[in-house]
Amino acid sequence: MRTTTDHDVSGGNADQHFTILWREGILFYMNMNAGWNLISLPLTPDNSALPALFPDAEVAYGYEDGGYVDAASLEPGKGYWVKVPADQTYTMEGQPFPGYTASLSSGWHLLGSVNTTSSPQVVPEGAMQVMYQYFDGSYRKVTQFSPGYGYWVGAEEACEFAVESE
């Protein structure tokens, strides 16, 4: 469609008006289970409000300064607990989220993935203690982030934490 410069439309006697909207973006299909899901956005949506992304979500929480906070809208690069009433696949549309760098203090952080599988980098090396993904009702240690998942990251000391698309 982007390379097409004209198109004939015929039929009818009245003037016809059309709007053609071209968006460059991606679709992401997020599978969520009934109950709590630890997720993140692998894209930057046009509308980041919780009801726009997950219309039937009961509640969502982020994690800041050592405590949970209500999340009325979601940001790429952050992890969120989202509670939904039933198993469902949600479709999201937006611009690919290619990466971020976060300054972490020592302690726990709830972080997000990017639009591809990625291996986080930490400066100084060795400052990161562990990364956990919540999957099928339990935690597992990981070394890579996968799109759509949120992660608990434990830092031994203050560091720069970078996640970039590979």
N, C-alpha and C positions, 0 to 999 in steps of 0.2 A: 504494500500500500504506500510506503514512503517513496518508492520510485515512480509511482503512477502520478502523472501530472493532470490527467483529466479522466472523466468517466461520464458516459451518457446514461441518463435515466429517462425512460419513456413511459408513457401511459398516463391517463387522466387528462382532464382539460384545464385544471386550475394550476396556478403556480405551486410548485412544491419546494419546500425549504428543508435542507438537511444540515445537520451539524456532524462533522467528522472530527473525532477526538483521537489524537495519537498520543499514547503514553509509552514511554520506555520504562520498563520495570520488570519485576519478576513476580511470579505466584509462588507461594510457599504453602504447603499443606501440613498443618500441625495436628498430629494425632494425640488426643488427650483422653485419659481414663477418667471414669467417674471418681470424684474425690479430688485429692490434692495432686497437683502437677508442678514440678519445678521447671520453669520454662524461661526462654528469652526470645527476643525478636531478632531474626537473622536479616531483617530488612528494616528500612525506615518507611513506615506506612503513611499514607496521606492523612489518616485520622488515627491517632494513637490512644483515643479514649477506650477504656476497658469494654464498654458496651458495643463499640464499633468492631473491636477485634474478636471478642467472645461474647456474643449477645446474651447467652444464658448463664454466664459466670456468676457465681454467688458472691465472690469476694476475691480480691488479689492483695498480696502483701509484698512489699520490697523490704530490704534490710539496710538500715543506715545507722551509723554510730552505735553499734551494738544492740539494736532493737528493731523490731518489726514496725513498719509504717504502712498505712493504707495506701493503695496504689489506684488512683482514679484513672491514670493514663500510664502507659508503659513506654520506656525508652530503650533503644538498642544499647547493648553493652552492659545492661544490668540484668540480674536474675530476679525472678518473681515466683512466689507461690500463688497459683491460681486454682480455685476450687470450682469444679463444674459438676452438674447433677448427673450426667450420663456420659458414657463413652461417645466420642464424636470426633470427626475430622473437621477442622476449621480451615478456611481458605483465606490467606492474607495476600494483599498486593502492595507493592511499594518498590522503592529503590534498594538495590543490594547494599547491605551494610558491610563494608570491606575491612574495617578494623578500628581499633582504639588503643590508647595508652592510658592507664590509670595509675595514679600515685596512691599506693597502699600503705597504711600504717600496719604495725604488727597486730595480729589478731585475725578474725574471720571476716570474709567479704563474700557477698552474693553477687556473682558476675555472670555476664552473658556471653554467648557465642557470636560468631559472625556468619556470613552467608556461605562459607565453605568449612570443611574440616580444617582445624588449625592447631598448631602446637604453640602455646603461649611461651613468650620469652620474658625472663626476669633479670633485672639489673638492680643490685648486684646478684650474680649467679649464686644460687644456694639460699637465697632469702625466702623462697617459697617452701613451706613445710609439706603441704599436700593439697590435692584437688579431688573433690568428690562430686560424682553425678548421682542424682536420685533416679533410679530406674526400676520399674516393676516392684515398687514398694520397699526398696532398700537402697542403701548407699554402696557405691563401688568407687575405688580409686581409679583415676584416669590420668593420662599424660597428654591427651588431646581433647579439644572441644569440638562437638558436633553441632550443626545448625539446629536451632530450636530449643536446645536444652539450657538450663541454668546450672551454675556450678558454685559449690562452696569452695573457697580458696583460703587456705590458712597460711598466713605470712609470719615468718619467724622474726622479721625486722622490717622496717620501712623499706619500700622498694618501688621500682617502676615496673608495671606489669603490662606487656604489650600483646595484643591478639590481632593478628593480621590474616587475611585470606591467603591461602596457599595456592 
